[in-house]
Amino acid sequence: MSVEGRVGSKGELFPPKSIREKLGLKPHMKVIYRVENGRLIVEPIPTLEDVLEKPPEIEISLEDFHRFRKELSKEAES
């Protein structure tokens, strides 16, 4: 998707409404700006609520977690 926008007199970026909607950008939302290969990448930073609404990517039992943690501690000590 390519849409023309503008830069304000103080250097502000004004993405068009179609771009804001596609990215899910809302007023006062925080974003990350990144430059890759001479291109500006803008990504919304999800809120804690957004993250908690998503299903977990992995599931692990408490016992497995403690076992894994002990193994990592032993590796770090040696």
C-alpha positions in Angstrom: 0.0 0.0 0.0 1.4 3.4 -1.0 -0.3 6.6 0.0 1.2 10.1 -0.2 1.4 12.1 3.0 3.2 15.2 4.2 5.7 16.5 6.6 4.7 19.5 8.7 6.7 22.7 9.1 8.2 21.4 12.4 9.0 18.0 10.9 5.9 16.3 12.1 4.7 13.3 10.2 1.0 13.1 9.2 0.1 9.6 8.0 -3.2 9.6 6.1 -6.3 8.1 7.7 -6.2 5.0 5.6 -2.7 4.2 6.9 -3.6 5.0 10.5 -6.6 2.7 10.2 -4.6 -0.1 8.6 -2.1 0.0 11.5 -4.7 0.4 14.1 -3.3 3.7 15.3 -5.4 5.7 17.7 -4.8 9.2 19.2 -2.0 9.3 21.8 -0.9 5.7 21.0 2.8 5.1 21.2 4.7 3.8 18.2 8.2 2.7 17.4 10.1 4.4 14.6 12.8 2.4 12.9 14.9 3.0 9.8 15.7 0.0 7.6 17.5 0.3 4.3 16.6 4.0 4.1 12.9 3.4 4.8 11.0 4.5 7.8 9.1 1.7 9.6 6.3 2.7 12.0 5.0 0.0 14.4 2.4 0.5 17.1 3.5 -0.5 20.6 0.8 -2.8 22.0 -0.7 -2.0 25.5 -0.5 -4.5 28.3 -4.2 -5.2 27.8 -3.6 -6.0 24.1 -0.9 -8.4 25.0 -2.9 -10.1 27.7 -5.9 -10.6 25.3 -3.7 -12.8 22.9 -3.5 -16.5 23.6 0.0 -17.5 24.9 2.4 -18.6 22.3 3.8 -21.4 24.4 2.4 -23.2 27.4 4.6 -24.7 30.1 3.8 -26.3 33.4 5.1 -24.7 36.6 7.2 -27.9 37.3 8.8 -27.7 33.9 9.5 -24.0 34.4 11.3 -24.6 37.7 13.2 -27.5 36.2 14.3 -25.5 33.2 15.3 -22.5 35.5 17.5 -24.8 37.6 19.2 -26.2 34.5 19.9 -22.6 33.3 21.2 -21.6 36.7 23.6 -24.6 36.7 24.8 -23.7 33.2 25.4 -20.1 34.2 27.4 -21.1 37.2 29.8 -23.2 35.3 
